[in-house]
Amino acid sequence: MKTKLLLCFALILSGGLLPDYAQTAKPATANASKRIENVPANPNLPTLFLIGDSTVRNGSGTGTGGQWGWGDFLAPYFDTNRINVVNRALGGTSSRTFYRDQWPRVAAMLRPGDFVIMQFGHNDSSAVNDTNRARGTIKGAGKQTQIITNLITKQVEEVHSFGWYEKTIIAEAREKGAMPMICSLIPRNSWKNGRAGRNQSDYAGWAGEVAAAEHAPFLDINEIIARQYDQLGQEKVQALFIAGAGPHTSRAGAETNAACVVAAFKSLKENPLAKFFSERARGVPPADLSQPAPAPAVPAKDKIEPE
């Protein structure tokens, strides 16, 4: 299984598993910078909605600056004659700002039989209140709150924990008859003691806590992707990120992460999306996190990326 996975990612790095539309994609132009609102193409089909930050959908989703999110490459793994795949993620958002400003529009489109996959955490560690973005959440998955006068909106706002926002999205999705699923955030290009950095002690761990508490399917792509990075080695992983752009991935990186999301789906004991998979998905082996992470293939120097 490990060999198959590494072959899969080697093909991604070489372009061999890129979907046709990605291989022929044209460079973004100034006219393409306007963000297109993604909506279900066929209202008669169930829809898989993706919500999250720029690591799920970067900018207008056209690869500006070479930056892509994994949500832009997930659709080829599904039979879109049977299910819509709609990427509603928005760069720069945290669980708090997405829930406040973007989620109402997504929730309005939800119908019974739909699915919602969320991935947050990269921006939740920002300041709770400042004049820049005021997007931070309280750390953890508890019931803590903080009342602020938002320095941007000038409105009084009750700020909750990271976990509270995810739990609330879960509840509201279920009220509409949709199935919510939680992804842990993708790992950054950080290395310590020869391993890719994990987030099990913070946002990835808290996402897992939420999923367990709410009995929601959990896709631990933070650990799944990190294990692939360990095996590829730090030098090869460089090509999966845009230098100097934090957690933002290249097209190869976004494709790698999309494949890991599918591997996570296939590892679930009950995978509600299995019946919608395309032929491409059948070639992705399921992730296996039942065993300890293997030793890194290539030694790496410590590199701790700043938040």
N, C-alpha and C positions, 0 to 999 in steps of 0.2 A: 504493500500500500504506500509506504514511504517513497519507494522508487517511482510509482505512478504519479504521486503528487509532485515530486521534483521534476519529472519529465514534463508535467503539465505546466509548471512555472517556467521551465526552460523554454518551452514553446512560446509562452506569453512574452518572455523577454525578447525573443527573436522575432516576434510578430506573427508567429504561426497560428496562434489561437485568437487573434483579434477578429472580431466580427467584421463582415464585409463593409458595413457603413463606416467603421472606424478606420479601416485600411485605406478607404478612398476619401476620407474626410478632408475638406479643403480648409486652409487656414481661415481663422475668423477675421472678418472685416469690421470696420467701424460701424457699418449698418447692422451687423449681427450682434452688437453689444447689448441691444435691448433685450431684456429678459422675457422669454416666452413663457406664458402660463401653461403648464402642462395639465391637460384634462383627459379623462377617459376617451379613447378613440371610438369605442363601440359601447353605447350605454346598455346594450342587451347582454353584455358579458360582466362577470365579476371583475373587480379591480384590485390590484396590489398597489397600494400607496406607499411610497417611501418618504419618510420625513427625517430631517436631521440638518447637519451643518454643511460646510464646504467640502468636507471629505466624502460626502455623499453626492452633492451636486455643487460644482464650483462655478461661480459667476453665472453666465447665461447657459452653461452646459455645452459650450462649443469649443472648449479647449483653449481659451484665450490664455496666452502666456505659457502654454504647454501644460496647464493644470486641469486635471480631470477628477471627478468623484466616482466612486465605485457604482453609484446608482445609475450612471450614464451607460454602463455596460452590462447591466443585469438582464435587460429585456431579451437578449438572444438566448438565454437559458430557459425561456418560457415559450410556449406555443401561444403567440399573441392572437391566434384565431380563436382561442378559448379563454384567454384572460388578458385584461389590460394591465400594463405596467406603467405607472405614473409616478415620476420623480418630482416630488414637491419640496425637496430639501432646499434650504436657503443658506448661502454662505454668511458667516458672521453671527448666526443665531445660537443661542443657548437653549436649553430646555424651557427656560423661563420666557425668553422673548419670542421663541417659536410658538409656545402655547398661547401667549397673549396676542400676538399679531398675525400669525399665519394659520394656526390650527383651526380657528372658526371657519375659514373657507374650506379647508379639507373636510372637517366634520360635516359641513353642509352637503358635501358630495357623497358621503358614505351611505351605503345601502346594505341590507342584509346579505351576507355571503362575501363581502369584501374583506380585505386584509390590510393591516397597517404595520409596517416595519419601522421602528424608530431607532436612531443612533445619535445620542448626544453625549456631551462631556468635554469636548475640546475647548469650548468657550465658557463653560460654566464656572471655571476657576477665576474668571475676570472679576473686576471690582463690582460689588453689589450696587454701588451708587457713585457715579462720576459724570463728568461732562463729555466723556468720549462715547461710551456705548451703554453704560449702566445695565449690564446683562448678566452679571454673576448671580449664582444661587448659593444658598447655604449648603455647606458640605454635608454629605451623608444622605440617608434615606429616611430620616426621621420627620417629626412633626414641628420642628422649630420654625419660627417665623420672625421676620424683622419688618417693622413698619418704617418706611422711608418717604420723604418727599423727593420724588425722582428729579434729579438735576437737569434732565433733558426734557421730560414731558411736563414738569412742574406740577405733576399730580401726586397725590398720596397713593402709595402702592404697598401692598403687603407681599413681601418676598418670602418664598418658601424654599424648602430643600430641593436639591436635584431629584431625589427620589419621589418627592411629592408631585412634582410636575409630571414625571413619567407615570406614576400611579393614576393621576387624574386623567391623562390622555387614554390610558388603558380603560378606565371606567367609562369615559365618554364614548370611546370607540365601541365598546360592548353594548352600550345603550342603543347604538345605531344598528346592532346586529353584525358588526364587523369583528374580525379576530385580530387582536393586537399581538405583536411579537417584538421582542427587545433584542437589539444588538449591543454588545459592548463596543466601545469606541475603538477605532483602528489604532495600532501602536504608532508612535513617532519613530523617527530614525535616530533612536537613542540606544546606546550600548553600555553594558556594565558587566564586568567579569566574563567577557566573551559572549554574552547573550543579549539579544534584543530586549529593550526595556518593556516591562509589562505595567499594567495599571490595576492589578488585582487589589491593591491596598487603597485605591480611591475609586475613580469613576467606573471602571470595569467591574470592580467588586460590588459597588453600590447598584449597578444595573442588574447584576446577578441576584442581589438581595431583593430588588423590586420584583423581578420575574418570579422568584420563588414564593414571595409573599402573595403575589396576585395570581399564581398558577398560570403564568403566561409562558409560551415557548421562549427559550433563551438561546441566542446564537452568540457564543463567546468567541467572536472573531478577533478580539484582542489577543487571546492566547493562540488561536489557530494560525493567525497571520504571523505572530511572533515566532512560532515554531518553524514556519517556512523561512523566515529571515535567518534564524539560527543555522539552518541547513544550507541556505544559499551563501551565507557569509556576508560580512559587512561591505566588501568591495562591490559585489553584485547588487546588493540592495540599494546602493547609491542611485542606480538607474531608475529605481521605483519612486524616487522623490525629486522634487524641484529644489535645487540648491538654494538655501537662504529663504525658503518659503514655509518654514515650520512643518506642519504635518501634511502639507499639500502634495498630492501624488501626481506623477506623470501619467501618461496614458497607459504605459506598461504597469505602473503601480496600481492604477484604478482597475485594470483588467485582472491583475493578480488578486486584489481584494474582492472583486465580484465573484471570482471563482471560489474564494474562501467562504463567501456568504453561502454559495450553493453547497459547498462541502458541509457547512454548518447545518443547513436545512436537512441534508441527507443523513446527518448524524442523529436527528431527533427520533425518539421512539415512535412517535406518531407525527408524520410530516403531512400537514394538510395541503401543501402545495405540490406534492409529488405528482398528482394526476395532471398538472399543468406543465410539467417539464418538457423541454424540447430535446431533440437528439443531442444537442451540445451538452446539456446537463447530464445526460447518461454517461458521458465520458469523464465526469468528475467523481472521484472516489469520496466516500463520506469521511469526515474528520473523525479522529479517534483520540479523545482526551482522557480516556480511561487509564492510560499509562503515563508515568512521569515523562516530562519533556526530555528528549534525547540530548546528548552532549553536542555542543556546537561543532559543525564540520570544520570551521576555520577560526582560529583565534582572532579576536578583535580588540582594538584599543578602546578604552572607556570613552564614551561620547555622550554626555548628558545634555540633551537639547533643552534650552530654557523654555519655560511656559510662555 
